[in-house]
Amino acid sequence: MAELSTKPYLIRALYEWCTDSGYTPQLLVAVDGRTRVPPGYVKDGQIVLNISAGATRNLTLDNDWIRFSARFGGVSHEIAIPVDRVAAIFARENGQGLHFEPAAPPPPDAAPPDDSDAPPPKGRPSLKVVK
């Protein structure tokens, strides 16, 4: 059995600590091809995101992906971040939090699941009998 990473659990714990303490939880993300963020806000291959309840909608902190909707310049964007691309989670007010060792990037063909932006398949559907 593969060993579970502690990283998503630590991210959730620090998020909860920030919100319980009245701080603003922020993520530092190392952007790659799988990371879905507005490209105009990426600087030096990184982006800092406010993940507070007031700044996000439908925030989910799963073991593999962090997903939410947020506004950038008044325009709503769907954000999807692989947990392995999170470089840090910290409180904006005092900088307390955790920094993580960078992970080796996975193959570039690993896309976020449930990609709703993908166009539907073209052509006629077909079925195959499997015995």
Residue, then its C-alpha position, 0 to 999 in steps of 0.5 A: m500500500a502506498e504511503l499517504s502524504t502528510k502535506p494535504y492534512l497539514i494544509r487543512a490544519l493550517y487553514e483551520w488554524c488561520t480561520d480560527s485565529g482570525y487570520t487570512p490563509q494564503l497559499l504560495v503555489a509553484v505554477d506548472g502546466r497542471t495548475r489552473v490559475p489566471p496566468g496574468y497574476v503569475k510572477d516568476g512561476q509562482i502565485v500567492l492566493n488568498i483562500s479565505a472564506g470571503a475570497t473564495r467560493n466552493l473551496t475544497l481541500d482534497n488530498d490531491w487537488i485544491r479547488f475553488s472559484a475566486r475573482f481576479g480583477g472582477v472576473s470569476h475564475e475556476i482555480a485548480i491546484p495540485v497539492d504537490r505544487v503548494a510551496a507554502i500555506f501561511a497567515r498573511e498578517n504574521g507570516q506564520g505557517l509551513h513551507f514545503e519542499p518542492a516536489a518533482p513535477p509529474p508528467p505533463d499529461a496529468a490534467p485535473p480531473d473533471d475538466s469541464d472546459a474540455p470540448p465534448p467528443k466529436g463524431r458519432p458515439s459507438l459501443k463495443v460488446v465486451k464478453 
